[in-house]
């Protein structure tokens, strides 16, 4: 093993500020000196070690990690490309450039595919300094990308942990608040029943405000608890008939459908991998909104599903008051309302629950394009259905309502 330092030379390439540690794998000392001389001529500040055997290469890696390796292809008992495998075993990212007089183009390309940074023929050593700069730049970019990915992963984990903490807080807070709020609500109602009309008119108003406030708070806590429960347990996926899911959601809302004279129709819906109860919650929330946000006309709700390349796309359309395009994103935020409580009841959490459930299924939900009065919500679920499941089209259509 030999060592050579070079510190002066021409200014044909940018000067390397610190000494570049180069390991030359070459069994001819003269060829190694030619390589060092070319680096010297190019103005590179180099400290070069030269080895010729695999054992020498392994030994030097125990004490010194070079910035760059320049390796001949044929070295008698072993090849320069063998060094790449040794580096991989040690998990070392050190650029290796082949410097050989016997490598053909096909062999050189194959070596690059296996991990070599570049190759330079010995009779064209003038190309070597530029190849070195490229290899070092590529390594720097790899390091920067790795650091950026590690930083991003850390931020994602930090955000996930923060979200878990917030969900845990919401769950505990809403759960623990239920009992004291139930007491407040019960005694406020009792106060109203016992003393309404026995005090002055202003006192009756105060009691009514307190009772209504307690009721709204109970509804809010109930919705918050429902939201925080989504995803707390491991989501079990199984083959789910969406026709049955929609049918059950409609059955749950039968009283509201009958009261408003609503019509809910659905056509051919798939059987796919999903969490049935959660998917039922999504359809129920969307149908509920379609019934609630109406303006005089009897609600007409149509549910459909179609397959694209990777997903099933579901749609829930209505003839209600509609949603302005500028609110297409904000409506999915928790507790976000577009109307006052005197206009429409609710706490603005139904669409947030839908979004959370659909995203846990690996899909997304959005406000689709709609022609005429009303709006259309669409959501996707990855198509992972069991293709052996047989579907009877005649039994997968439904109509409920007037």
C-alpha positions in Angstrom: 0.0 0.0 0.0 1.3 3.4 -1.0 0.3 7.0 0.0 0.6 10.2 -2.1 -0.4 13.8 -1.4 -1.0 16.4 -4.1 -1.8 20.0 -3.3 -1.0 22.2 -6.3 -1.8 22.3 -10.0 -3.9 24.0 -12.7 -7.3 25.7 -12.3 -9.1 23.8 -15.0 -11.7 22.6 -12.4 -13.0 24.2 -9.1 -10.5 23.8 -6.3 -11.6 21.3 -3.6 -11.3 23.1 -0.3 -10.4 20.2 1.9 -8.1 17.4 1.2 -9.9 14.7 -0.7 -9.2 11.2 0.6 -8.9 8.8 -2.4 -8.4 5.1 -2.3 -6.9 3.7 -5.5 -7.4 -0.1 -6.2 -4.7 -0.8 -8.7 -2.1 -3.6 -8.9 0.3 -1.5 -11.0 2.1 1.2 -9.1 3.0 3.2 -12.2 -0.7 3.4 -13.2 -1.6 4.6 -9.7 1.0 7.3 -10.0 -0.4 8.3 -13.4 -3.8 8.7 -11.8 -2.5 10.8 -9.0 -0.5 13.0 -11.4 -3.7 13.6 -13.4 -5.6 14.7 -10.3 -2.6 16.8 -9.4 -2.7 18.5 -12.8 -6.4 19.2 -12.4 -5.8 21.1 -9.2 -7.4 18.6 -6.8 -6.1 18.6 -3.3 -5.7 14.8 -2.8 -4.4 12.3 -0.3 -4.2 9.0 -2.1 -3.8 5.5 -0.8 -3.2 2.6 -3.1 -4.1 -1.1 -2.5 -4.0 -4.1 -4.8 -5.6 -7.0 -2.9 -9.0 -7.6 -1.3 -7.4 -8.1 2.1 -5.6 -4.8 1.9 -8.9 -3.1 0.8 -10.8 -4.6 3.8 -8.0 -3.7 6.2 -7.8 0.0 5.2 -11.6 0.3 5.5 -11.2 -0.6 9.2 -9.1 2.5 9.8 -9.9 5.0 7.1 -13.0 5.7 5.1 -12.1 7.4 1.8 -14.2 10.0 0.1 -13.8 8.2 -3.2 -12.6 4.9 -4.7 -10.8 4.6 -8.1 -10.7 0.9 -9.1 -9.1 -1.0 -11.9 -11.5 -3.7 -13.4 -9.1 -6.6 -13.6 -6.7 -7.2 -10.6 -5.7 -10.7 -11.1 -7.2 -12.5 -8.1 -10.2 -10.2 -7.8 -12.0 -7.4 -9.6 -12.5 -3.8 -8.7 -16.3 -4.3 -8.9 -15.9 -6.8 -6.0 -15.2 -3.7 -3.8 -18.8 -2.5 -4.4 -20.2 -5.7 -2.8 -17.8 -5.3 0.1 -19.0 -1.7 0.6 -22.6 -2.8 0.6 -22.0 -5.4 3.2 -20.5 -2.7 5.4 -23.4 -0.3 4.6 -20.9 2.2 3.2 -21.9 4.8 0.6 -18.6 5.6 -1.1 -18.5 6.5 -4.8 -16.5 4.1 -6.9 -15.2 5.0 -10.4 -13.7 2.3 -12.6 -10.4 3.4 -14.1 -9.3 0.6 -16.5 -7.8 0.0 -19.9 -9.7 -3.1 -20.7 -13.4 -2.3 -20.1 -15.6 -2.3 -23.1 -18.8 -0.2 -23.3 -21.2 -3.1 -22.6 -19.1 -4.2 -19.5 -18.9 -0.6 -18.3 -22.6 0.0 -18.6 -23.2 -3.3 -16.7 -20.8 -2.1 -13.9 -22.7 1.2 -13.6 -25.9 -0.8 -13.2 -24.3 -2.7 -10.4 -23.3 0.4 -8.6 -20.2 2.0 -10.1 -20.5 5.8 -10.3 -18.7 6.1 -13.6 -15.9 4.6 -15.7 -12.8 6.2 -17.3 -10.3 4.6 -19.6 -6.7 4.8 -18.7 -5.8 6.4 -22.0 -8.4 9.2 -21.3 -7.5 10.2 -17.8 -8.3 13.8 -18.6 -11.9 12.8 -18.0 -11.3 11.6 -14.5 -11.4 14.9 -12.6 -14.9 15.8 -14.1 -16.1 12.2 -13.3 -14.9 12.7 -9.7 -16.8 16.0 -9.3 -20.0 14.3 -10.6 -19.6 11.4 -8.3 -19.1 13.6 -5.3 -22.0 15.8 -6.2 -24.3 12.8 -6.6 -23.2 11.5 -3.2 -23.9 14.9 -1.6 -27.3 15.0 -3.2 -28.0 11.4 -1.9 -27.0 12.5 1.6 -29.2 15.6 1.4 -32.1 13.6 0.2 -31.6 11.0 2.9 -31.5 13.7 5.5 -34.6 15.4 4.1 -36.4 12.1 4.1 -35.4 11.4 7.7 -36.5 14.9 8.7 -39.8 14.4 6.9 -40.3 11.0 8.5 -39.6 12.6 11.9 -42.1 15.4 11.3 -44.7 12.9 10.1 -44.2 10.8 13.2 -44.3 13.9 15.4 -47.5 15.0 13.7 -49.0 11.5 14.0 -48.1 11.4 17.7 -49.6 14.9 18.2 -52.8 13.7 16.5 -53.0 10.6 18.6 -52.6 12.8 21.7 -55.3 15.1 20.6 -57.7 12.3 19.8 -56.9 10.7 23.2 -57.6 14.1 24.9 -60.8 14.5 22.9 -62.0 11.0 23.8 -61.2 11.4 27.5 -62.5 14.9 27.7 -65.8 14.2 26.0 -66.2 10.9 27.8 -65.6 12.4 31.3 -67.7 15.4 30.6 -70.8 13.4 29.9 -71.7 12.7 33.5 -71.4 16.2 35.0 -73.1 17.7 32.0 -75.9 15.1 32.3 -76.4 16.3 35.9 -76.5 20.0 34.8 -78.9 19.2 32.0 -81.2 17.1 34.3 -81.4 19.7 37.1 -81.8 22.6 34.6 -84.8 20.8 33.1 -86.1 20.0 36.5 -85.7 23.7 37.5 -87.7 24.7 34.4 -90.5 22.2 35.0 -90.9 23.1 38.7 -90.5 26.9 38.5 -91.7 27.9 35.0 -94.4 30.5 35.4 -93.8 30.9 39.2 -91.0 33.4 38.6 -91.0 36.4 36.4 -90.8 36.3 32.6 -87.1 37.1 32.6 -86.3 34.2 34.9 -88.2 31.8 32.6 -86.0 33.0 29.7 -82.9 32.4 31.7 -84.0 28.9 32.5 -84.8 28.2 28.9 -81.4 29.5 27.7 -79.7 27.3 30.3 -81.6 24.2 29.2 -81.0 24.8 25.5 -77.3 25.5 26.2 -77.0 22.2 28.1 -78.7 20.3 25.4 -76.5 21.8 22.7 -73.4 21.0 24.8 -74.6 17.4 25.2 -75.0 17.0 21.5 -71.6 18.6 20.9 -69.9 16.2 23.3 -71.7 13.2 21.9 -70.5 14.2 18.4 -67.0 14.8 19.6 -66.9 11.4 21.2 -68.2 9.8 18.0 -65.5 11.6 16.0 -62.7 10.6 18.4 -63.9 6.9 18.5 -63.3 6.6 14.7 -60.0 4.8 14.2 -59.3 4.2 17.9 -59.7 0.5 17.5 -58.0 -1.5 14.7 -60.2 -1.3 11.6 -61.4 -4.7 10.6 -62.0 -5.1 6.8 -64.1 -7.8 5.4 -66.1 -8.4 2.2 -69.0 -6.0 2.5 -72.1 -5.7 0.3 -72.7 -2.0 -0.2 -76.3 -2.6 -1.1 -76.9 -4.0 2.3 -75.0 -1.2 3.9 -77.0 1.5 2.2 -80.2 -0.4 3.0 -79.4 -0.4 6.7 -78.5 3.3 6.6 -81.8 4.1 5.0 -83.6 1.9 7.6 -81.9 3.8 10.4 -83.3 7.0 8.9 -86.8 5.7 8.0 -88.6 8.0 10.4 -86.9 11.1 8.9 -87.5 9.8 5.4 -91.2 9.3 6.1 -91.6 12.6 7.8 -90.1 14.6 4.9 -91.5 12.4 2.1 -87.9 11.9 0.9 -87.0 9.4 -1.8 -83.7 7.5 -1.7 -82.7 5.3 -4.6 -79.6 3.3 -5.4 -78.6 1.1 -8.2 -76.0 -1.6 -8.6 -73.4 -1.3 -5.8 -70.4 -3.5 -5.4 -69.2 -5.9 -2.8 -65.8 -4.9 -1.6 -63.3 -5.0 1.3 -64.5 -2.4 3.9 -65.6 -1.9 7.5 -69.3 -2.3 7.2 -70.4 -0.3 10.2 -68.1 2.6 9.3 -69.3 2.6 5.7 -72.8 2.6 6.9 -72.0 5.7 9.0 -70.7 7.5 5.9 -73.9 6.8 3.9 -76.1 7.7 6.8 -74.3 11.0 7.4 -74.5 11.9 3.7 -78.2 11.0 3.4 -79.0 12.9 6.7 -77.4 16.0 5.2 -79.3 15.6 2.0 -82.6 15.4 3.9 -81.7 18.2 6.3 -80.4 20.8 3.9 -83.4 21.3 1.7 -85.3 24.4 0.7 -89.0 23.6 0.2 -88.6 20.8 -2.4 -89.2 17.1 -1.3 -85.7 15.5 -1.0 -84.7 13.2 -3.8 -81.5 11.4 -3.1 -79.7 9.1 -5.6 -76.7 6.8 -4.7 -74.4 5.3 -7.2 -71.1 3.5 -7.6 -68.8 2.9 -10.5 -65.4 1.4 -10.9 -62.3 3.1 -12.3 -58.8 1.6 -12.7 -58.0 1.3 -9.0 -61.0 2.4 -6.9 -64.7 2.2 -6.5 -66.2 5.8 -6.8 -69.4 6.3 -4.9 -71.8 9.3 -5.3 -74.6 10.7 -3.2 -76.6 13.3 -5.0 -79.5 15.4 -3.8 -81.8 18.3 -4.9 -81.2 20.4 -1.8 -79.8 23.9 -1.3 -76.4 23.0 -2.7 -72.9 24.1 -1.7 -70.8 26.9 -3.2 -67.5 25.7 -4.8 -65.5 28.0 -2.6 -66.7 26.0 0.4 -65.7 22.6 -1.1 -62.8 22.1 1.3 -63.9 23.8 4.4 -67.0 21.7 4.8 -64.9 18.7 5.8 -63.3 20.6 8.7 -64.5 19.5 12.2 -67.2 21.8 13.7 -67.4 23.9 10.5 -70.8 25.2 9.7 -72.0 27.2 6.7 -75.4 28.1 8.3 -76.7 29.3 11.7 -78.3 26.9 14.1 -81.6 28.7 13.7 -81.5 27.8 10.0 -80.3 24.2 10.3 -79.5 22.1 13.3 -76.3 20.2 13.9 -72.7 20.8 15.0 -70.8 20.5 11.7 -69.1 17.2 12.4 -70.9 14.7 10.1 -68.7 15.4 7.0 -65.6 15.4 9.2 -66.5 11.8 10.4 -67.1 10.8 6.7 -63.6 12.2 5.7 -61.9 10.4 8.6 -63.5 7.1 7.8 -62.9 7.2 4.1 -59.2 8.2 4.6 -58.8 5.3 6.9 -60.0 3.1 4.1 -57.3 4.5 1.9 -59.7 6.7 -0.1 -60.7 10.3 -0.3 -64.0 12.3 -0.3 -64.8 15.4 -2.2 -67.6 17.7 -3.5 -68.3 16.6 -7.0 -69.6 18.5 -10.0 -73.4 18.9 -10.0 -75.9 20.2 -12.6 -79.1 21.9 -11.3 -80.2 22.3 -7.7 -78.5 20.4 -4.9 -75.0 18.9 -4.7 -73.2 15.6 -5.2 -70.7 14.1 -2.8 -68.2 11.6 -4.1 -65.8 9.3 -2.3 -63.4 6.5 -3.3 -62.5 3.2 -1.8 -59.7 1.0 -3.1 -61.0 -1.9 -5.2 -59.8 -4.9 -3.3 -62.9 -7.0 -3.7 -62.9 -10.8 -3.9 -63.5 -11.5 -7.5 -65.0 -14.9 -6.7 -67.9 -13.2 -4.9 -71.1 -13.6 -7.1 -73.4 -10.7 -7.3 -77.1 -10.9 -8.1 -77.9 -7.7 -10.0 -81.7 -8.1 -9.4 -81.3 -8.1 -5.7 -78.9 -5.1 -5.6 -81.2 -2.3 -6.5 -83.5 -0.4 -4.1 -85.9 2.5 -3.7 -87.2 3.9 -0.5 -89.7 6.7 0.0 -92.5 8.3 -2.0 
